[in-house]
Amino acid sequence: MQIIKPGTNIDFIGKRKAAMILSAAMILFSIFSLILHKGPRYGVDFAGGTQILVSFQEAVDMGQVHSTLDQMGLGNATVQESREGRSYLLQIRTIQTFDADSGILMELPRRLHETTGLGAEILSIDMVGPQISKDLRSQALYALFYALLFITVYISGRFEMKWMLSAAVAGVFVSVVYLFPQIMENLFRISLPIPLLILTALILSFLVFWKLGLAYALGAGIALLHDVIITIGLFSVLDIEFNLPIIAAILTIMGYSLNDTIIIFDRVRENLASRGKKTFAAILNQSINETLSRTIITSGTTLLVLITLFILGGGIIHDFSRALLVGVVVGTYSSIFVACPILLFLHKKQGI
């Protein structure tokens, strides 16, 4: 199926400067929001506390629910309302933790029934302690770092045939990130901030890829980092909780965006074999145009599914589908306007 007619020549590469300005503005705005809010607003998974899922057979007055929570000493709790089938669900989150047989948890359904006049049933109670939440935050950062690093290894091996070189670089940085904090903790009793350590390792690894001339790996890696920062930044701007499903969504976004980038890079490699007198910029532009129909069809059908999931899905997957909606749009954009311009820039600077 061809949405874009063969021979179409939209000058995407010619618009790269405007796109780079837009990307820089979105990244700076995301970073500013994260600084302003002192990081993402963590959910129970990462902040610790208790999450209670309560079911009602009818819609409830949220004012009455908050009043009940205030009376029970849970005024700091946040409540998210959703509907699943014929049931109305409330997700009640609080930074407090309780014993399994806590009187508050046993009393909550009765107090909600007295206030609202509706039967309330607790479906689930999830509690996360402070140490576990700290470990989950660290593991989530490690997961994003390892995924990004190993993706660059794959891209370098596939398009530049430098499997061993890129794998060796990745292995060094993985070892440093994994072992260095333990050495500092055990020998010097110094606890290193994991976010700062991973950010430093990521910047250094990209600099090494630059020096080694791994243009395809660097283009794909920076595009993926661009997607992650903007997605996290948007959640910060909208003040949406950041939890484990969001990490899963970000990893999914990275895979989706990578697939778009690989399709374009594959076509670039094919067109380079018969480039004739065409410039590298012309080859990039031709490759983007030739894969544009496939990009529009894939992204469009994916967005239709995600919009349906976002509108009709239950509250449990609401934030997950929202993150994917943002990520698919940003990932499609970055494959064209971030990965390819970086590849062109390195070609001009280093003759790659």
C-alpha positions in Angstrom: 0.0 0.0 0.0 1.5 3.3 -1.1 0.2 6.5 0.7 3.1 8.5 -0.7 3.6 8.3 -4.4 6.9 6.9 -5.7 9.3 9.7 -6.7 8.1 12.1 -3.9 10.9 14.3 -2.8 10.0 16.2 0.4 13.0 18.0 1.7 13.2 16.7 5.2 16.9 17.2 5.5 16.5 20.8 4.5 14.3 21.4 7.5 16.8 19.8 9.9 17.9 23.1 11.5 14.3 24.1 12.4 13.8 20.5 13.7 16.9 20.7 15.8 15.7 24.0 17.3 12.4 22.4 18.1 14.0 19.3 19.7 16.4 21.5 21.7 13.5 23.6 23.0 11.5 20.5 24.0 14.5 18.9 25.8 15.3 22.1 27.6 11.7 22.6 28.6 11.6 19.0 29.9 14.8 19.4 31.9 13.6 22.7 33.3 10.3 21.1 34.4 12.2 18.2 36.0 14.4 20.7 37.9 11.4 22.8 38.9 9.5 19.8 40.2 12.7 18.2 41.7 12.5 15.2 39.5 9.5 13.1 38.4 6.5 12.7 40.7 7.1 9.2 41.7 4.3 6.8 42.3 4.1 4.2 45.0 6.6 1.9 43.2 9.4 4.5 43.4 8.4 6.6 46.3 7.2 3.9 48.7 3.9 3.8 50.4 0.5 2.0 49.9 -1.8 1.7 46.9 -5.3 0.5 47.6 -7.7 -0.4 44.8 -11.4 0.0 45.8 -14.4 -1.1 43.8 -17.9 0.5 43.8 -21.0 -0.5 41.8 -21.9 3.1 41.2 -20.1 6.3 40.6 -19.0 8.0 43.9 -18.7 11.6 45.0 -15.0 12.3 45.1 -15.5 15.0 47.7 -17.0 12.4 50.1 -14.1 10.1 49.4 -11.5 12.8 50.2 -13.5 13.8 53.3 -13.4 10.1 54.5 -9.7 9.9 53.9 -9.1 13.2 55.8 -11.0 11.8 58.8 -8.9 8.7 58.8 -5.6 10.6 58.8 -4.9 9.9 55.1 -5.3 13.5 53.9 -2.1 13.2 51.9 -3.5 10.4 49.7 -4.1 10.9 46.0 -7.2 9.3 44.4 -7.6 8.3 40.8 -11.0 7.4 39.4 -11.7 5.0 36.5 -14.3 2.6 35.2 -13.8 -1.1 34.4 -16.9 -2.9 33.1 -19.8 -2.1 35.4 -17.5 -1.3 38.3 -16.2 2.1 39.4 -12.6 1.8 40.6 -10.7 4.2 42.9 -6.9 4.0 43.2 -5.9 5.4 46.6 -2.2 6.1 47.0 -0.5 7.3 50.2 3.1 7.6 51.2 2.2 5.8 54.5 2.7 2.0 54.9 0.6 -0.2 57.1 0.7 -3.7 58.6 -1.3 -6.3 56.7 -3.9 -6.4 59.5 -3.9 -2.7 60.1 -7.1 -1.3 61.6 -7.1 1.5 59.0 -7.2 -0.9 56.1 -9.9 -3.0 57.7 -11.9 0.1 58.6 -11.7 1.8 55.2 -14.5 -0.1 53.4 -16.9 0.5 56.2 -16.1 4.3 56.5 -16.5 4.7 52.7 -19.8 2.9 52.9 -21.0 5.2 55.7 -20.0 8.4 53.8 -21.1 7.5 50.3 -24.0 5.1 51.0 -22.5 2.6 48.6 -20.9 -0.7 49.1 -17.1 -0.6 48.9 -14.8 -3.6 48.3 -11.1 -3.6 48.5 -9.7 -5.5 45.5 -6.0 -5.2 46.2 -3.5 -3.6 48.5 0.1 -3.0 47.4 2.7 -1.8 49.9 6.3 -0.8 49.0 8.8 0.0 51.7 11.4 2.9 51.4 14.4 0.6 50.7 12.5 -1.4 48.1 11.4 1.8 46.3 14.9 3.1 46.3 16.2 -0.2 44.8 13.4 0.0 42.2 14.4 3.5 41.2 18.0 2.4 40.7 17.0 -0.8 38.8 14.8 1.3 36.5 17.7 3.6 35.7 20.0 0.7 35.1 17.4 -0.9 32.7 17.2 2.3 30.6 20.9 2.7 30.5 21.7 -0.9 29.5 18.9 -0.9 26.9 20.3 2.3 25.3 23.9 1.1 25.4 23.2 -2.4 23.9 21.0 -0.8 21.2 23.9 1.3 20.1 26.1 -1.9 20.0 23.5 -3.6 17.8 23.2 -0.6 15.4 27.0 -0.3 15.1 27.3 -4.0 14.4 24.5 -4.1 11.8 25.4 -0.9 9.8 29.1 -0.4 10.5 30.2 -4.0 11.0 32.1 -3.1 14.2 30.5 -5.6 16.6 33.7 -6.3 18.7 34.7 -2.6 19.0 31.3 -1.3 20.1 30.7 -4.3 22.3 34.0 -3.7 24.0 33.2 -0.1 24.7 29.8 -1.0 26.0 31.3 -3.8 28.2 33.7 -1.3 29.8 30.9 1.2 30.6 28.6 -1.5 31.9 31.4 -2.8 34.2 32.1 0.7 35.4 28.5 1.5 36.2 28.0 -1.8 37.9 31.2 -2.1 39.9 32.3 1.5 40.6 29.5 2.3 43.1 30.2 -0.9 45.0 33.9 -0.2 45.2 33.2 3.3 46.5 30.7 2.1 49.0 32.8 -0.8 50.3 36.2 0.9 50.4 35.4 4.5 51.1 31.9 4.4 52.5 30.8 6.9 49.8 27.4 6.4 48.3 27.3 7.7 44.7 24.1 9.1 43.3 23.0 6.6 40.6 21.3 9.1 38.3 24.5 11.2 38.1 26.7 8.1 37.6 24.5 6.8 34.7 24.3 10.3 33.1 28.1 10.6 33.2 28.6 7.1 31.8 26.1 7.8 29.0 27.8 11.1 28.0 31.2 9.5 28.0 30.0 6.5 26.0 28.6 8.8 23.3 31.9 10.8 23.3 33.8 7.5 22.7 31.4 6.5 19.9 32.0 9.9 18.4 35.8 9.5 18.6 35.6 6.0 17.1 33.4 7.2 14.2 30.4 5.1 15.0 28.0 7.4 13.3 25.0 5.1 12.9 25.2 4.0 16.5 25.5 7.6 17.7 22.6 8.8 15.6 20.3 6.1 16.8 21.5 6.4 20.4 21.0 10.2 20.6 17.5 9.9 18.9 16.5 7.3 21.6 17.8 9.5 24.4 15.9 12.4 22.9 12.6 10.3 23.0 13.2 9.3 26.6 13.9 12.8 27.9 10.9 14.3 26.2 8.5 11.6 27.3 9.7 11.9 31.0 9.6 15.7 30.7 6.0 15.7 29.5 5.0 13.5 32.4 6.7 16.1 34.7 5.0 19.0 33.0 1.6 17.3 33.3 2.4 16.3 36.9 1.6 12.6 36.2 2.9 9.9 38.5 6.0 8.0 37.3 5.8 4.3 38.1 6.9 0.8 36.8 4.3 0.7 33.9 5.8 4.0 32.7 9.3 2.4 32.6 7.9 -0.5 30.6 6.3 2.0 28.3 9.6 3.9 27.8 11.4 0.7 27.0 8.7 -0.2 24.5 9.0 3.3 23.0 12.8 2.8 22.6 12.1 -0.4 20.7 9.5 1.2 18.5 11.6 4.2 17.7 14.6 2.0 17.0 12.6 0.0 14.5 11.7 3.2 12.5 15.3 4.3 12.5 16.6 0.9 11.3 14.1 1.0 8.4 15.5 4.3 7.3 19.2 3.4 7.9 18.7 0.1 5.9 17.4 2.1 2.9 20.3 4.6 3.3 22.7 1.7 3.1 21.0 0.3 0.0 21.0 3.7 -1.8 24.6 4.3 -0.9 25.5 1.3 -3.0 24.2 3.0 -6.1 24.6 6.7 -5.1 26.3 7.8 -8.3 27.0 11.6 -8.0 24.4 12.2 -5.3 25.4 13.9 -2.1 25.0 12.1 1.2 22.3 14.6 2.2 20.4 13.7 -1.0 20.7 10.0 -0.2 19.3 10.6 3.3 16.4 12.6 1.9 15.7 10.0 -0.8 15.7 7.2 1.9 13.3 9.0 4.2 10.9 9.6 1.3 11.1 6.0 0.1 10.2 4.7 3.6 7.6 7.4 4.4 4.6 5.4 3.4 5.6 2.5 5.6 6.3 5.0 8.5 2.9 6.6 8.2 1.0 3.3 8.0 2.9 1.8 10.9 2.7 4.8 13.1 -0.9 5.6 12.2 -2.2 2.1 12.9 -0.3 2.0 16.2 -1.7 5.3 17.2 -5.3 4.2 16.5 -4.8 1.2 18.8 -3.2 3.3 21.5 -6.0 5.9 21.3 -8.6 3.2 21.7 -6.6 1.7 24.6 -6.3 5.2 26.2 -10.0 6.0 25.9 -11.6 2.6 26.7 -8.9 0.9 28.8 -9.1 0.7 32.5 -7.2 3.0 34.9 -4.5 0.4 35.4 -3.2 0.9 31.8 -4.2 4.5 31.4 -0.8 6.0 32.1 0.9 3.2 30.1 -1.1 4.0 27.0 -0.6 7.7 27.5 3.2 7.3 27.6 3.1 5.1 24.5 1.0 7.7 22.6 3.6 10.4 23.3 6.5 8.1 22.6 5.2 6.8 19.2 4.8 10.4 18.0 8.1 11.6 19.3 9.9 8.4 18.2 8.6 8.7 14.6 9.7 12.4 14.6 13.2 11.6 16.0 13.9 8.8 13.4 13.5 11.4 10.6 14.6 14.7 12.2 17.2 13.6 14.8 18.9 10.4 13.8 19.3 11.3 10.1 20.6 14.9 10.7 23.2 13.5 13.2 24.3 11.0 10.6 24.7 13.7 8.1 26.6 15.9 10.6 29.1 13.2 11.3 29.5 12.4 7.6 30.5 16.0 7.0 32.7 16.3 10.0 34.5 12.9 9.8 33.9 11.8 6.3 32.0 8.8 7.4 
